[in-house]
Amino acid sequence: MALTKSVVDSQARDYRRREPLYAVEAENRETLPAAFESGEYGRRDAAWVVRWYYRRFLGAYPDDKRRDAEERFWDNDFEAVRDAIAAAVDADDAAAMIDALTALEAVDVPVASAFCMFIDPDAYVVVGPRVWAALREADELSRPYPDPPSVSEYETYLERCRSVADRFDCDLWMLYRALWRQSA
């Protein structure tokens, strides 16, 4: 299906109605950026981002891998987590953010992109196989999802998302929701 403004609008509305994590995503999208910037957050807030990355697949992601990643993230010293998030907040670009975040156990480029989205949702969007596939299906990306993507592949994806969002006069959060539903 072609990606058009009306498709983005309808799929994003459909996401809000059908996706069971929408309410908690929206709440954390509103609260986590300020919490991460001020440093006023707890371990559970940071761990929520990792849990969200895997659990949004609603069982489609292998449970043993999800649990392993969640447990390994909890193994990080909380001061290391705080330092990585602070460095990401202060970073000037996606590469620097991801570099800081991937220093943590269980944080690869896709999980780091989730942190980027909850640090600055106006500038960053999470990457994953579903949303990448939707962009590829719409001829916005030429290559299949690299599992996992490199930093430069994330930057290419991010620039494509920004371009599409600009074209359809929507924010990255709306585009993400539309792409997620488009790939369902």
N, C-alpha and C positions, 0 to 999 in steps of 0.2 A: 504494500500500500504506500502510495506517495505521501510524503510528509508535507502538509500544508498548514496554514494558520488555523483553519477550521478543525483539522485533525488534531493538532496540538491542543486547541481549546477543549474539544470534546473528550479527548483521552485524559487530559489533566483533570477535568471534572469527574470522569469515570473513576480515576484513581482515588479521588477524595471519597467517593461513595463506596468503593469496593475493597480498597486495601485496608486490612485490619490494623496496620501500624500507623495509619495516617495521623491520627490525633496525637500520638506520642511523638511522631516525627515533627509535626508542626510545632508542638510545644518546645521540643528541644532545639529546633531551628530558631525559635525566638529567644530562648534562654541561654543556650550554650555559648554563642559568640561572645556575649558580654562576660559570662563566667570565665571562659578561657582567657579573654583579654585581661581581666582583672586578677586572675589567679584564684578567684573565689569559687572553687569547685572541689569536689572530693573524688576519691578513687573510683567510686561507682559511676560518677558522671563520665569520666574518661573511659571506663570499661563499657559503658552503655554504647559508645560509638562502635567498638569492636563487636559487641553482641548484635547491634543493629545491622552492621554490614552483612553478617552471615544469616541472621534470623529473618531478614526481609524476604529471603527466598522461600520461607514457609515450608521447610522440609525438603526442598529440592536440592539443597546443599548437603553433602554427606555429613551426617550427625557427628561421626567420630572426628572428622577434620574441624568442624565448627567448635566442638568441645575442646579439642586440643589447642586451637588458636585462642579461645577464651581463657583457658587455664594458663597458657604460656604468657598471655598478657598480664594476668594477675601476678605472675612471678617477677615482673619488673619492679624494681624499687620505686616507690611512689615519687621520690624526689627526682629520679631519672625521667619518669613520666611528666612531671611538672616542668622539668628543664626542657624536654623535647617539645612540649606544647608551647612553652614560652618562646622558644627559638622559632617555632613555626609561626606563631602570632607576629613576631618581629621580622620575619623573613620578607624579602622584597618580591619573591616570585615563587611559582609552583615548585621548581627544582629545589630551591633552598628549603621550602616547607617540607617537602617529601624527604629530603636528605636528613633533616632533623628528626622527623617522625620514624623513619625506617631504622633508626638506631635502636629502637625499642624491639624487644622480643615480640614476635607474632604480628608485627606491622610490616606488611609488604606495600608495594605501590597502591594497590586497590584499597586496602584499609587506610593507608595514609591519605588517599584522596577523600575518603569519608571524613576523616578528621579535618581536612582542608575545607570541606563543605560546611561542617559545623563550626569552624573557626570564622569563615567568611563566606556565607552562603550567597552573597551577591557576586562574588568573583570566582567561586570554585564549585565543581560538581563532581560527585562520586563516579568512578568508572567501575564497570563490571561487564560480564559477558552479555547480559540481557540488553542493557542500554547500548552497548557497542553494536550488538547485532541489529538493533532497530535502526541505528544510524547507517549501518552498512546496507541494510535492506532498502533504505531510502537513498542510496547512492551518495551518502555524505562521507563515508569512509570506504577505502578501497580494499583494505586487508581484513582478514578474519581476526577475531579477538586473540591477542597474544597472551597466553596464560602463564605467568602474569605479565602485564605490560611493563615496559621499562619507563623510566622517567620521561625520556623524549617521546615515547609513544603516548604517555598520558598527556604531555603538553600538546601534541598534535590533536588528540581527542578533545582536550579542553578548548583549544582554539576553534575547532569545528563546532563544538557546542555553543561557544560564545557567538560565532558567526550565525548559526541557525537561530539562536535566541534573538539576536539583533534583527534578523530578517523577519521573524514572526512577532516582533515587538512583545517579547515575554521575558521573564527572568529565568535564570538557570534552574531554579526549583520547579517552576512550571514545566519547563522542557524536560527535566528529569522524570517528573511524574508521567508526562505524555509518552516518553520513550519507554518507560517501564511497562505501561499498559499496552503500548503498541506491540511489545515483544511477548506479551502473555499468550 
